[in-house]
């Protein structure tokens, strides 16, 4: 009987955020064909996830290590501490392939991890859910491209995750030295989006194999439903944290204020703004709840221009909910001609779109876009398609 390939998955969190969703989904679906283990750091507020009553899932951070790394990153822009190293190194020794997702933001000291991986000569697949691998500190450089100049200096020390001291150049150099010590054939970098893949190819990491595997979703869960566009217009705004500045909350609340005849609904934590045409539903953890909200909404409003490859957009397209969005880094790449796409930060154009909206006059356009959207995700973003591509990598590396 042929021995199963052993895979170790690493991600900062288990059940919160887009990276954890993709890491967890691949891990859970790999268990039948591969011998897989997932190690994560923490979930909400540095604590152990309540959803990890699953075999082969381990938590290697402690509340103390989370606090230490949160303080060190706030000051120096780096996580200095790795807890439970014995467990981490033992799992690395036992694995054939290390599949890294996110490892930044209060999880572990990346230097400690990479140095050990270099000594073991293990095969590594690294799925990059943001730009952290390219920069000296931040995960979301927003409009800054100074990583092309070794982050010298860091002009935006408040960018997520922020720091008080500018040690970005030093950290950038340290990061690149570690990557230069990895054997070229031992690392494959996977990007969900074409734009981030292009950025990797512009960096010193271009000596490694770089490939694109778009994020996938379960189309049996996110089912298409034909809409009655003649019901009152409802616009949905979804974010883990509604006030996350990357999601442009100021623009969102301005749109709500200047479109008083339209009902807006937020899904996510931290929403406190009170407006007569705005309703907050809070954070919804169940995919079925998200599906129900998408089915009942007329539009999804998506204002982030810095997301890598948002699964929320895929879910809206799959459910038949038209998306109103800025072009963004990858929004247009995802939506193509299935969305209503506006130039970045042109909030006036979106306000005009909603205020001048007459459903009866664009009903055929809406129906055409939702049909194209479902076809897009069926052809490109099915869960099965994503899994097949990752599983092929595991067998080929």
C-alpha positions as CSV (number, residue, x, y, z in Angstrom):
1,X,0.0,0.0,0.0
2,X,1.4,3.4,-1.1
3,X,2.3,5.7,1.8
4,X,0.2,8.9,2.0
5,X,2.0,12.2,1.5
6,X,2.3,14.0,4.9
7,X,1.3,17.7,4.8
8,X,1.7,20.3,7.6
9,X,-0.5,23.4,7.2
10,X,0.5,26.6,9.0
11,X,-1.8,29.6,9.5
12,X,-2.1,32.4,12.1
13,X,-5.7,31.7,12.8
14,X,-8.1,28.8,12.5
15,X,-11.5,30.2,12.0
16,X,-11.3,33.9,11.4
17,X,-10.5,35.7,8.2
18,X,-10.2,34.8,4.5
19,X,-6.8,33.2,4.8
20,X,-8.0,30.8,7.6
21,X,-11.0,29.9,5.5
22,X,-8.9,28.8,2.5
23,X,-6.3,27.1,4.7
24,X,-8.9,25.3,6.7
25,X,-10.9,24.3,3.6
26,X,-7.9,22.8,1.9
27,X,-6.8,21.0,5.1
28,X,-10.2,19.4,5.8
29,X,-10.7,18.2,2.2
30,X,-7.2,16.8,2.1
31,X,-7.6,14.4,5.0
32,X,-8.9,11.5,2.9
33,X,-6.1,11.5,0.3
34,X,-3.2,12.9,2.4
35,X,-2.0,12.6,6.0
36,X,-2.6,16.2,7.0
37,X,-2.0,18.2,10.2
38,X,-2.9,21.9,10.7
39,X,-1.1,24.1,13.3
40,X,-2.4,27.6,14.0
41,X,-1.7,30.4,16.4
42,X,-4.9,31.8,17.9
43,X,-8.4,33.1,17.1
44,X,-10.3,36.0,18.7
45,X,-8.1,38.1,21.0
46,X,-5.2,35.6,21.1
47,X,-7.3,32.7,22.5
48,X,-7.6,29.2,21.3
49,X,-10.4,28.6,18.7
50,X,-13.6,27.0,20.0
51,X,-14.0,25.2,16.6
52,X,-10.9,23.0,16.7
53,X,-12.4,19.7,18.0
54,X,-11.0,18.1,14.9
55,X,-8.3,15.5,14.7
56,X,-4.9,16.6,13.5
57,X,-5.5,20.3,14.5
58,X,-3.1,21.9,17.0
59,X,-2.7,25.3,18.6
60,X,0.9,26.3,19.1
61,X,0.5,29.9,20.5
62,X,-0.4,30.8,24.0
63,X,-2.1,34.0,25.3
64,X,1.3,35.0,26.7
65,X,3.1,34.6,23.3
66,X,0.3,36.5,21.6
67,X,0.7,39.4,24.0
68,X,4.5,39.4,23.7
69,X,4.3,39.4,19.9
70,X,1.6,42.1,19.8
71,X,3.8,44.4,21.9
72,X,6.9,43.6,20.0
73,X,5.2,44.2,16.7
74,X,3.6,47.4,17.8
75,X,7.1,48.7,18.7
76,X,9.5,47.1,16.3
77,X,7.3,45.7,13.5
78,X,8.2,42.1,14.1
79,X,7.0,39.1,16.1
80,X,9.9,38.1,18.3
81,X,8.6,35.0,20.1
82,X,7.7,31.4,19.0
83,X,6.0,29.3,21.6
84,X,5.9,25.5,21.6
85,X,8.8,25.2,19.3
86,X,9.3,21.6,20.1
87,X,5.8,20.8,18.9
88,X,6.3,22.9,15.7
89,X,9.7,21.4,14.9
90,X,8.5,17.8,15.5
91,X,5.5,18.3,13.1
92,X,7.9,19.8,10.5
93,X,10.2,16.8,10.9
94,X,7.2,14.5,10.4
95,X,5.9,16.2,7.3
96,X,6.8,15.8,3.6
97,X,5.4,19.1,2.6
98,X,4.9,22.3,4.6
99,X,2.0,24.3,3.3
100,X,2.3,27.9,4.7
101,X,-0.6,30.4,4.5
102,X,-0.4,33.5,6.8
103,X,2.2,33.4,9.5
104,X,2.4,37.2,10.4
105,X,0.7,39.2,13.0
106,X,1.4,37.9,16.5
107,X,1.8,34.2,15.6
108,X,5.5,33.3,15.6
109,X,8.9,34.6,14.7
110,X,9.2,33.9,11.0
111,X,13.0,33.8,11.2
112,X,12.8,31.0,13.7
113,X,10.5,29.1,11.3
114,X,12.4,29.7,8.1
115,X,15.8,28.9,9.6
116,X,14.5,25.5,10.8
117,X,12.9,24.8,7.4
118,X,16.2,25.6,5.7
119,X,18.0,23.1,7.9
120,X,15.5,20.3,7.1
121,X,15.5,20.9,3.4
122,X,11.7,20.4,3.3
123,X,9.4,21.1,0.4
124,X,7.4,24.2,0.9
125,X,4.2,25.5,-0.7
126,X,3.4,29.1,0.4
127,X,0.0,30.5,-0.4
128,X,0.3,34.3,-0.2
129,X,-3.0,35.9,0.9
130,X,-1.5,39.4,1.1
131,X,1.8,41.2,0.3
132,X,3.6,40.5,3.6
133,X,6.1,38.2,1.9
134,X,7.3,41.1,-0.3
135,X,7.6,43.9,2.3
136,X,9.8,44.8,5.3
137,X,6.8,44.8,7.7
138,X,3.3,45.4,6.5
139,X,0.8,42.9,5.0
140,X,-1.3,45.6,3.1
141,X,1.0,48.2,1.6
142,X,-2.1,49.9,0.1
143,X,-0.8,52.5,-2.5
144,X,2.8,52.2,-1.3
145,X,5.3,50.4,-3.7
146,X,8.4,51.2,-1.6
147,X,9.0,47.4,-1.2
148,X,10.6,47.7,-4.6
149,X,13.1,50.0,-2.9
150,X,13.7,47.6,0.1
151,X,11.2,49.6,2.2
152,X,13.8,52.3,2.7
153,X,12.3,54.2,4.5
154,X,8.9,52.9,5.5
155,X,6.6,55.9,4.8
156,X,3.5,54.4,6.4
157,X,4.4,52.8,9.7
158,X,0.7,52.8,10.6
159,X,-0.2,50.3,7.8
160,X,-1.5,47.0,9.0
161,X,0.0,45.7,11.2
162,X,1.4,49.0,12.4
163,X,4.5,49.7,14.3
164,X,6.1,52.7,16.2
165,X,9.7,52.2,15.0
166,X,10.8,52.1,11.4
167,X,12.9,48.9,11.1
168,X,11.4,48.0,7.8
169,X,14.6,48.1,5.8
170,X,16.4,45.9,8.3
171,X,13.5,43.5,8.4
172,X,13.3,43.5,4.6
173,X,17.0,42.6,4.3
174,X,16.6,39.8,6.9
175,X,13.6,38.4,5.1
176,X,15.4,38.3,1.8
177,X,18.5,36.7,3.3
178,X,16.4,33.9,4.6
179,X,14.6,33.4,1.3
180,X,17.9,33.4,-0.5
181,X,19.0,30.4,1.6
182,X,16.0,28.3,0.5
183,X,16.9,25.9,-2.3
184,X,15.1,27.1,-5.5
185,X,13.3,23.8,-6.1
186,X,12.1,23.6,-2.5
187,X,9.6,26.5,-2.6
188,X,6.5,27.1,-4.7
189,X,4.7,30.4,-4.2
190,X,1.0,30.3,-4.9
191,X,-1.0,33.5,-5.4
192,X,-4.8,33.5,-5.7
193,X,-4.6,36.6,-7.9
194,X,-2.7,37.5,-11.1
195,X,-1.8,41.0,-9.8
196,X,0.0,39.7,-6.7
197,X,1.7,37.0,-8.8
198,X,3.0,39.8,-11.0
199,X,4.4,41.6,-8.0
200,X,6.2,38.5,-6.8
201,X,7.8,38.2,-10.3
202,X,9.0,41.8,-9.9
203,X,10.7,40.9,-6.6
204,X,13.8,38.9,-5.7
205,X,11.5,35.9,-5.1
206,X,11.1,35.5,-8.8
207,X,13.7,32.7,-8.8
208,X,11.1,30.4,-7.2
209,X,8.2,28.9,-9.1
210,X,5.2,31.2,-8.9
211,X,1.8,30.0,-9.9
212,X,-1.8,31.2,-9.6
213,X,-4.6,29.1,-8.0
214,X,-7.8,31.2,-7.6
215,X,-9.7,30.9,-4.4
216,X,-12.6,28.5,-4.6
217,X,-15.9,28.2,-2.8
218,X,-18.5,25.4,-2.3
219,X,-21.1,26.1,-5.1
220,X,-23.4,23.6,-3.4
221,X,-23.6,25.9,-0.4
222,X,-23.5,29.2,-2.3
223,X,-26.3,28.4,-4.7
224,X,-27.7,30.6,-7.4
225,X,-31.2,32.1,-6.8
226,X,-33.1,34.2,-9.3
227,X,-34.0,37.6,-7.8
228,X,-37.1,39.6,-7.9
229,X,-35.6,43.0,-8.7
230,X,-38.8,44.9,-8.2
231,X,-38.7,44.5,-4.4
232,X,-37.3,47.5,-2.4
233,X,-33.6,47.9,-3.1
234,X,-31.3,46.4,-0.4
235,X,-27.6,46.9,-0.4
236,X,-25.3,44.6,1.6
237,X,-21.9,45.6,3.0
238,X,-19.8,42.7,4.4
239,X,-16.5,42.9,6.4
240,X,-15.1,41.1,9.3
241,X,-14.8,44.5,11.0
242,X,-17.2,47.1,9.5
243,X,-14.9,49.9,10.5
244,X,-11.7,48.4,9.0
245,X,-10.2,51.3,7.1
246,X,-9.1,48.9,4.3
247,X,-12.8,48.4,3.5
248,X,-13.4,52.2,3.2
249,X,-16.0,52.6,5.9
250,X,-16.0,56.4,5.6
251,X,-17.1,56.1,2.0
252,X,-19.7,53.5,2.9
253,X,-21.3,55.7,5.5
254,X,-21.2,58.7,3.1
255,X,-23.0,56.6,0.5
256,X,-25.7,55.5,3.1
257,X,-26.3,59.2,4.1
258,X,-26.5,60.4,0.5
259,X,-28.8,57.6,-0.7
260,X,-31.6,57.9,1.9
261,X,-34.2,56.0,-0.2
262,X,-32.1,52.8,-0.2
263,X,-31.8,50.3,2.6
264,X,-28.3,49.3,3.6
265,X,-27.3,46.3,5.8
266,X,-23.9,45.6,7.3
267,X,-22.5,42.2,8.3
268,X,-19.5,42.3,10.6
269,X,-18.2,43.3,14.0
270,X,-17.9,46.8,15.4
271,X,-20.7,48.7,13.5
272,X,-22.1,51.5,15.7
273,X,-23.1,54.2,13.3
274,X,-26.9,54.9,13.5
275,X,-28.7,56.0,10.4
276,X,-32.4,55.7,9.5
277,X,-31.7,53.6,6.4
278,X,-29.0,51.4,7.9
279,X,-29.3,48.1,9.7
280,X,-26.5,46.2,11.4
281,X,-26.7,42.4,11.5
282,X,-23.4,41.8,13.4
283,X,-20.9,39.0,12.6
284,X,-22.4,36.0,10.9
285,X,-20.4,32.8,11.3
286,X,-22.6,30.5,9.4
287,X,-22.3,30.3,5.5
288,X,-26.0,29.6,5.3
289,X,-26.7,32.9,7.0
290,X,-24.5,34.7,4.5
291,X,-26.2,32.9,1.6
292,X,-29.6,34.0,2.9
293,X,-28.5,37.6,3.2
294,X,-27.0,37.5,-0.3
295,X,-30.2,36.0,-1.8
296,X,-32.3,38.8,-0.2
297,X,-30.0,41.6,-1.2
298,X,-30.3,43.6,-4.5
299,X,-26.6,44.4,-4.5
300,X,-23.4,43.7,-2.7
301,X,-21.3,46.9,-2.2
302,X,-17.6,46.3,-2.0
303,X,-15.3,49.3,-1.5
304,X,-11.9,47.8,-0.7
305,X,-9.3,48.4,-3.4
306,X,-6.6,46.5,-1.7
307,X,-8.0,43.0,-1.1
308,X,-6.0,40.2,-2.7
309,X,-8.8,37.9,-4.0
310,X,-11.9,38.3,-1.9
311,X,-14.1,35.3,-1.4
312,X,-17.0,37.6,-0.6
313,X,-17.1,38.7,-4.2
314,X,-17.1,35.0,-5.3
315,X,-19.9,34.2,-2.9
316,X,-22.0,37.1,-4.2
317,X,-21.5,36.1,-7.9
318,X,-22.3,32.5,-7.1
319,X,-25.6,33.5,-5.3
320,X,-26.7,35.8,-8.1
321,X,-26.2,39.1,-6.3
322,X,-24.8,41.9,-8.5
323,X,-21.7,43.6,-7.2
324,X,-21.0,47.3,-7.1
325,X,-17.3,47.8,-6.7
326,X,-14.2,49.9,-7.3
327,X,-11.7,48.4,-9.7
328,X,-9.2,47.6,-6.9
329,X,-6.2,45.4,-7.1
330,X,-8.1,42.2,-8.0
331,X,-11.8,43.2,-8.0
332,X,-11.9,43.7,-11.7
333,X,-9.9,40.5,-12.2
334,X,-12.6,38.6,-10.3
335,X,-15.7,40.4,-11.6
336,X,-14.8,41.1,-15.2
337,X,-18.0,42.3,-16.9
338,X,-20.3,40.6,-14.3
339,X,-20.1,43.6,-11.9
340,X,-20.8,47.3,-11.9
341,X,-17.2,48.6,-11.6
342,X,-16.2,52.2,-10.9
343,X,-12.8,53.9,-10.8
344,X,-11.0,53.6,-7.5
345,X,-12.3,55.9,-4.8
346,X,-14.8,57.6,-7.1
347,X,-17.5,57.5,-4.4
348,X,-19.5,60.2,-6.2
349,X,-20.0,57.9,-9.2
350,X,-21.4,55.2,-6.9
351,X,-23.7,57.6,-5.2
352,X,-25.0,58.8,-8.5
353,X,-25.5,55.2,-9.6
354,X,-27.7,54.4,-6.6
355,X,-29.6,57.7,-6.7
356,X,-30.3,57.4,-10.4
357,X,-31.1,53.7,-10.2
358,X,-34.3,52.6,-12.0
359,X,-34.5,48.9,-11.8
360,X,-37.1,48.6,-14.6
361,X,-34.7,50.2,-17.1
362,X,-31.7,48.0,-16.3
363,X,-33.5,44.7,-15.4
364,X,-32.1,43.0,-18.5
365,X,-28.6,44.3,-17.7
366,X,-28.9,43.0,-14.1
367,X,-30.1,39.6,-15.2
368,X,-27.3,39.4,-17.7
369,X,-24.7,40.2,-15.1
370,X,-25.9,37.7,-12.5
371,X,-25.9,35.0,-15.2
372,X,-22.4,35.9,-16.2
373,X,-21.3,36.0,-12.6
374,X,-22.5,32.5,-11.8
375,X,-20.9,31.2,-15.0
376,X,-17.6,32.8,-14.0
377,X,-17.4,31.1,-10.6
378,X,-18.5,27.8,-12.0
379,X,-15.8,27.9,-14.6
380,X,-13.0,29.3,-12.4
381,X,-13.8,29.3,-8.7
382,X,-15.4,26.0,-7.7
383,X,-14.1,24.3,-4.6
384,X,-13.3,21.2,-6.6
385,X,-11.2,23.1,-9.1
386,X,-9.1,24.8,-6.3
387,X,-8.6,21.5,-4.5
388,X,-7.5,19.6,-7.6
389,X,-4.9,22.2,-8.4
390,X,-3.5,22.1,-4.9
391,X,-3.5,18.3,-4.7
392,X,-1.7,18.2,-8.0
393,X,1.0,20.4,-6.5
394,X,1.4,18.2,-3.5
395,X,1.9,15.2,-5.7
396,X,4.3,16.9,-8.1
397,X,6.6,18.9,-5.8
